[in-house]
Amino acid sequence: MAVVTVRNLPEETHRALKLRAARHGRSAEAEIRHILEEAVRPKTRLKIGSELAAFGQRFEGVDLDIARDQAPTEPAVFE
């Protein structure tokens, strides 16, 4: 897992982080992880797989008649 060091963090910001962490019942480090996670991976982000599944359900799916090619695949040649 990656480690990040934040240099030159103002003392006021550090105090505010510690207070916020205490309000949420977390350590300052855990609070910082939570803030960063929410900033870069918000829960409201678009999840393309879920959106595509919902789209298919709204239109009651698509009936595709696709037959799989039963021929064996040829091995790759690297020359």
CNS distance restraints for C-alpha pairs under 8 A (distance, minus, plus):
assign (resid   9 and name CA) (resid  13 and name CA) 6.71 0.50 0.50
assign (resid   9 and name CA) (resid  14 and name CA) 6.77 0.50 0.50
assign (resid  10 and name CA) (resid  14 and name CA) 6.42 0.50 0.50
assign (resid  11 and name CA) (resid  15 and name CA) 6.16 0.50 0.50
assign (resid  12 and name CA) (resid  16 and name CA) 6.16 0.50 0.50
assign (resid  13 and name CA) (resid  17 and name CA) 6.12 0.50 0.50
assign (resid  14 and name CA) (resid  18 and name CA) 6.25 0.50 0.50
assign (resid  15 and name CA) (resid  19 and name CA) 6.23 0.50 0.50
assign (resid  16 and name CA) (resid  20 and name CA) 6.07 0.50 0.50
assign (resid  17 and name CA) (resid  21 and name CA) 6.01 0.50 0.50
assign (resid  17 and name CA) (resid  28 and name CA) 6.21 0.50 0.50
assign (resid  17 and name CA) (resid  31 and name CA) 7.32 0.50 0.50
assign (resid  17 and name CA) (resid  32 and name CA) 7.54 0.50 0.50
assign (resid  18 and name CA) (resid  22 and name CA) 6.17 0.50 0.50
assign (resid  18 and name CA) (resid  27 and name CA) 7.42 0.50 0.50
assign (resid  18 and name CA) (resid  28 and name CA) 5.15 0.50 0.50
assign (resid  19 and name CA) (resid  23 and name CA) 6.30 0.50 0.50
assign (resid  20 and name CA) (resid  24 and name CA) 6.44 0.50 0.50
assign (resid  20 and name CA) (resid  31 and name CA) 7.57 0.50 0.50
assign (resid  21 and name CA) (resid  25 and name CA) 6.03 0.50 0.50
assign (resid  21 and name CA) (resid  26 and name CA) 4.94 0.50 0.50
assign (resid  21 and name CA) (resid  27 and name CA) 5.69 0.50 0.50
assign (resid  21 and name CA) (resid  28 and name CA) 5.29 0.50 0.50
assign (resid  21 and name CA) (resid  30 and name CA) 7.64 0.50 0.50
assign (resid  21 and name CA) (resid  31 and name CA) 5.27 0.50 0.50
assign (resid  22 and name CA) (resid  26 and name CA) 5.89 0.50 0.50
assign (resid  22 and name CA) (resid  27 and name CA) 6.97 0.50 0.50
assign (resid  22 and name CA) (resid  28 and name CA) 7.79 0.50 0.50
assign (resid  24 and name CA) (resid  31 and name CA) 7.98 0.50 0.50
assign (resid  26 and name CA) (resid  30 and name CA) 5.84 0.50 0.50
assign (resid  26 and name CA) (resid  31 and name CA) 6.03 0.50 0.50
assign (resid  27 and name CA) (resid  31 and name CA) 6.15 0.50 0.50
assign (resid  28 and name CA) (resid  32 and name CA) 6.20 0.50 0.50
assign (resid  29 and name CA) (resid  33 and name CA) 6.31 0.50 0.50
assign (resid  30 and name CA) (resid  34 and name CA) 6.18 0.50 0.50
assign (resid  31 and name CA) (resid  35 and name CA) 6.16 0.50 0.50
assign (resid  32 and name CA) (resid  36 and name CA) 6.14 0.50 0.50
assign (resid  33 and name CA) (resid  37 and name CA) 6.03 0.50 0.50
assign (resid  34 and name CA) (resid  38 and name CA) 6.16 0.50 0.50
assign (resid  35 and name CA) (resid  39 and name CA) 6.14 0.50 0.50
assign (resid  36 and name CA) (resid  40 and name CA) 6.27 0.50 0.50
assign (resid  37 and name CA) (resid  41 and name CA) 5.53 0.50 0.50
assign (resid  37 and name CA) (resid  42 and name CA) 7.22 0.50 0.50
assign (resid  38 and name CA) (resid  42 and name CA) 4.71 0.50 0.50
assign (resid  38 and name CA) (resid  43 and name CA) 7.30 0.50 0.50
assign (resid  41 and name CA) (resid  45 and name CA) 7.00 0.50 0.50
assign (resid  46 and name CA) (resid  51 and name CA) 7.54 0.50 0.50
assign (resid  47 and name CA) (resid  51 and name CA) 6.20 0.50 0.50
assign (resid  48 and name CA) (resid  52 and name CA) 6.06 0.50 0.50
assign (resid  49 and name CA) (resid  53 and name CA) 6.22 0.50 0.50
assign (resid  50 and name CA) (resid  54 and name CA) 6.14 0.50 0.50
assign (resid  51 and name CA) (resid  55 and name CA) 6.08 0.50 0.50
assign (resid  52 and name CA) (resid  56 and name CA) 6.25 0.50 0.50
assign (resid  53 and name CA) (resid  57 and name CA) 6.28 0.50 0.50
assign (resid  54 and name CA) (resid  58 and name CA) 6.15 0.50 0.50
assign (resid  55 and name CA) (resid  59 and name CA) 6.52 0.50 0.50
assign (resid  56 and name CA) (resid  60 and name CA) 5.91 0.50 0.50
assign (resid  56 and name CA) (resid  61 and name CA) 4.53 0.50 0.50
assign (resid  56 and name CA) (resid  62 and name CA) 7.01 0.50 0.50
assign (resid  57 and name CA) (resid  61 and name CA) 5.64 0.50 0.50
